[in-house]
Amino acid sequence: MLRTNVGSSVNADVRQAGAEAAAAAKSGLDGVKLAFVYSGVQYDQKLLLQSVADELPGVPLIGNTSFTGVITPEGYIGGDDGFVGVFALAGDELTVGVAGSAKEGDARTTGAKVAKAAIAAAGKPTEGKIAPPDYFYMVANPGEEEFFLKGVEDVIGRVPLFGGSAADNSIEGYWSLFTQDLVTGDGVAVAFFWADEPGGFANLFTGAYNETDNFGVITKVRDRRTLVEIDGVPAIEKYAAWRGLKTDDLLAGNLLAATIVAPLGVKDRLGELTAIRHPMFGNDDLSMNIGSNLAEKTTVIQMEGDVDQLIRSAGEQVGLLIKKLGKKPAGLHLVHCGGRRAAIADRIGEVYASVKTAAGDIPFIVEFTFGEYGYFDDGNNTTGGLMLSFTAFA
């Protein structure tokens, strides 16, 4: 039977922090197969991982730095001196393969390399007909997530995905992603899962925003992530008109904060998933830097929601996730956008209360990312920003 447990620490001594969190996470578990590790940028990540590994010898580790903190059943865990949360999975019916790499060449090539290494790490055949995992987790640096994902899927095909991008506390590139033997700010890592019985995994991927009637055709994109024009109009000019704002108030970093409660969305080919696109920076030419890729001749929609909705949606989506799984989960892995967390600010305790009420006695961990990955039913795996990628293990 799959079992999970969670541990955390805010000890300023990185070695003590890792040991404390890992010791708590492994308590009561036999045969730990994997530990997710999420930490603050304040720590020396190599020392942290070594201290976790000392408590969990031979156990594959994977994770990243999280924006400002994590949430566990104990509450919101964060602080100026650092923090760490460890989420451990144990069970004989689960086979896990973990691998990671700094970017070598292009992102797609690196993703394919890492996928092959994860298969080998699980003791599965890497030649001939490859047996793809039942589902997988991915972490990458912000910027090229879609291409790392393409490389992974070049090897394993379309397999259900969950995960998110590494984050720091200031959007300055201080983030790290890691495995038991890798720490990098520019690369990708994956954990592949093979389960003996079906029905042991469910993912819910959503922005939990509402659509407005403001939408238009993307008529010009630069370098995949700069939205230049909507309906032939400069993007910020069009967006400002939709919301009744002044363009000058949406320039530079002002755009990021102004759009957390009113981001953009793009629908998948079936119209079942609206992936959120977060405008991050307003340029002088009234174009927008966006946190995910865009394509010309597709439609972008202005979404809306307020801070109360952002808080409430966390618990609501946990409830829907448990219902989707169809049985009580053994554990919950909850990827929550760091931008949403920034808007929630000092009301983060309300998010904890919302999640804890929905989860009850189920172990869980919430990390805060700068990009979220998931899928909707038979749709393609994809990435977004300002989203929730909530996963349940049966």
N, C-alpha and C positions, 0 to 999 in steps of 0.2 A: 504494500500500500504506500502511495506517495505521501510523504509528510514534509512539512516546512516549518521553519522557525526564523525569528528575526532577532538581531542584536544591534545595539548602537552605543556610541560613546561620544562625548564632547571633551575628552581629556586633551589638554594642551600638549602632552607628551605623545607624539605620533605612535611610538611603539606600544605604549600602554593603551592608546585608543584602539588600535587594530586588534590587540590581544583581547581587550574587554568585549568588543563588539563580536568578534569571532567566537569567543568562548560562550557568550550568551546565545548566539545563533545556532551553535551545534548542540546545545543542551537538550537532552532527550532524544536526539536523533542518532540512528545507526546507519552507516553506509552513506554518508553525504556524497552526492554525485556532482554538485555544482554549488558555488556561492557567488551571488551577485554582490558587488561591492560598490557603494556610492559614497563619495567623500567630498570634503571641502578643499578648495584650491590652496588653503593655508598649509596643508601638509606636504611633506616630501612623500610623493606617492610610492616610490620604490621602497622606502622604509615601511610605509603603511602596509603595502602588499606582503612584504616579508613577514611582518608581525602577524598578519592574517594567516599566511601560509604555515607559519610555525604552529598555529592552533589547529589548522586543517591540513595536515601533511598529505600531499598527493592529490588534493582536491582541486579541480580546475576553478580558476577565478576569472571573472569578467565584470566590467563596469566602467565607470567614468566619474569625473567630477560633476557635482550637481549644484545648481544655482541656489545658493544661500543655505540649503538644508535638505533634510528628508523628513518624511512623516512615517512613523511606525505606530503600532498599537499603544505605545507609551506617550505619544503626542508628537508635536513638532520638535525636531532635533536640529539645532543650528547654533551658531555662535561665532564670535570674532576669532577665537583660537582654533577653530576647526571642528569638524564633525565627521562621523562615519556611520553608515548603516550597512549591515550585512544580512542578506536574505538567503538562507540555505535550503536546498532541496535534497531529499533523501528518498530512496525507494529502489528495490531490485528490478522493478518493471521498466525502469527508465535507463536508456543509454544516452550519454551526452558526449559530444565532441566540441572542443573549444580551440580556436586559433585566432591569431591577430597579426597584423603587420603594419608598420609604417608604410605610407604610400611609396610605391616603387614604380616608376614610369607613370602611367595614367591610372585613374581611379578604377576603371573597369577591369583592367588587367590585375590590379591589386585585389579587387574583390574576388575574382576567379581563383587566384592563388590561395587566398585565405579559405575559400570554400573547400578546395581540395585538401588543404591541411587539416581542416576540422573533420572531414570524413576520415582521414587517416588517423587522427587523434582518437576517434571513436572505435578504431579497429575495424572499420568497414572497408570493403574493396574500393580501390581508387582507379582500377583499370577495368575495361569492359563495361558491362552494364552497372552503373552506379545506383545504389539504393538511396533515393533522396530521404532526408529526414521528414518526420511528420509535421514539424513546425520549427521555426528558428527565430533567434533573437539576433539583432544587429545593433552595434553602436559605431558611430563614425564622427569625425569632426564636422562642424557646420560648413557647408559650402558645396560639397560634391556628393551628397548622400545618394542621389538618384543613380549616379554612375557606379558607385561602389555596389549598390543593389543590383544593377544590371549585370555586373561581373559575377556576383554570387549566383544569380539566376541563370547565367550562361552555363553553370555547372549542374545545378540541382533542379532547374525548372521553376515553375510557380508553386511555391510552398508557403503556407500561411506564415506571416511575419509579425513580429512585435519588436519594439525598441525605441530608441531615441538618440539624439545627438548630444555629445558632451557639452558642458556648459561651464562658464566661470561666473563671477559675481558682478562683472562690469562690461561684458561684451568686448573685451580687449584681446581675446585669443589666448588667455592663460589656462584654458581647459586642457584636460588630459583624458584619454581613454586607455584602458589597460586590460591585460590578462595576467596570469600568474608570472609571465616572463617578458612582458612588454609594457612600456609606458611611452606614449607618444601623443603629440597634439595634432598630428596630421596622418590619419590612417583609418583602419577599420578592424573590427573584431566581431566574431560571430560565435554563437553557441547553437549547435544543431541538436535536436531532440528526437530520438526514436522511442516510441512507446509500445509496450507489448499489447495493450488493448486500446481500441479507438475510443473517441469521446472524452479524452482527458484534457482537452485544451479548448479555450474559447477566448476570442479577442473582440473587443468593442472599440472601434476607432471613430471618433467624432469630434467636432468642434463644439457641439451643443450650443450653437448660435441660431438665431432666427434669420431667415431670408427677408430682405426688403424688396421693393419693386424697382430699386435702382440697379441697373445692369447695362453692360455694353460690350461691344466686340473689341478684343485686344487687336489693335491695328499696327502696333510697332513694339517690338521687344529688342533689347540690346543685351548681348552676352547672356542670354537665357534668364537672367534674374533681375534685369532692369526693365520695368514697365514704363515705356516711353509715351505711348498714346492709347487712349480708349476712345473708340468711335472717331478717330482722327484728331482728337483734342488732347493736349498735354495731360498726362495722367493725374497730376495733382490738381490741375484746374477742374477736370471732370469730377474728381472725388470731392473737392471743396464745394462744388455746386450741389452735389448730392446731399451733403450734410449742412449746407448753409454756413460754411466756414470761409475764412480768408486764406488765400494761398500762402501768404507770408507766414501764417501761423503753423504751416505744415512743412516748413523747410528744415533741413538738417535733422537733428535728433528729435525734434518736436513731433515728427511724423510717427515715430515708433510708439510713443505714449498715447498719442491721439487716436490711434487705430486699434488699440487692444480691445476696446468695447465695440468697435465698428470696423472689423477687418474686411478683406476681400475673400471670395470663395470661388472655386472652380468645380464644376460637377464632373463626375466620371461619365463614361460613355453610356451608362444605363440610367443616369440621373439619381442613383441611390445613395451615393456618397458625395458630399460636398467637402472637398479638401480645402482647408483654410490657407490663405496666402497672406502673410503678415508684412505690410509695408514697414521697412526698417529705417529708411533714411530718405529725406527729401532733397533732391538735387536742384541746383540753380536753374537748370533748364526745365524744371517742373516734372521731371521723371522721378520714379520711385525705385529704390533698391528693395527687392522683395526677398524673403527668406527661403523661397523654393522656386523651382523652375516654372516658367510660363511658356505658352505657345501662341503665336499669332493666329488670328482667325478663329479663336475660341472665345467663349463668353466669360466675363468676370462679373461677379455679383457682390454688391455691398451687403455684408451681414451686420447683425446688431445683437447686442446683449449688454447688460449692466453688471456691476461687480456682484450684486446680490445673486444674479444668475450664474456667474462664474463659480461662486462659492457653492450654491445649491446643486449645480450640475455634477459635482464630484460624487456626492453621495447617491444622487439619482442614477448616475451611470454605473456605479458599483451594483446597485440593485438590479438594473437591467442586465448587467454582465452575469450575475449569478443566475438569473432567470434564463439567460441564453445557454449557459452551461448545462442547466437542467438537473443539477445536483449540488450538494453543498461542496464548495471548493476546499481543497487542502491548503491553498494559499493564493494570494492575490499579488500580482506584480503590476504596479500602477505608474505609468509614465504620464506626467503632468507638465504642460508647457511652463517654462520659466517666465515667459511674458505674462501669462495669466497670473502666476504667483506674484509678479511685481505689482500688478494692478490691485491684487487682493491685499498686499502690504501687511499691515499689522492685524488684519482680520484672519490671518492664516490659521489661527486656532479654530475658527469656525469651519474651515475645510476639514481639519482633523475630526471635529465633532460630526460633521456630515458623513465622512467616510467610515468612522468608527461605528456610528449608529447602523449604517447599512451592512458593514462587515461582521459586526458582532464579535464572536470569539475566533474568527478566521485570521490567521497571521497575514500581515500585509506589509508592503513597503511602498512608499511614494517617492519617486525621484523627480527632479525638475530639470528639464532639458531645453535645448535651443533648436529643436526639430523633433518631430514625432513620426513614427512609422507604424503602419498597420494596413488593414484591408477591410472590405465589406463583402461578406458572403463570397460570391463567385467573381467579384471584381479583382482587378490587379492589385498587387502590393503597391503602396505609394507612400509618399512623405508629405508632411504639411507642417504648419506652425500654428501656435495658439490652440493646439489640439490635445486630446486625451487619447492615449492608447492603453486601455485597461485589459489585463490578461488574467484569466483564472485557470488554475491547475486543479484537476479533479483528484 
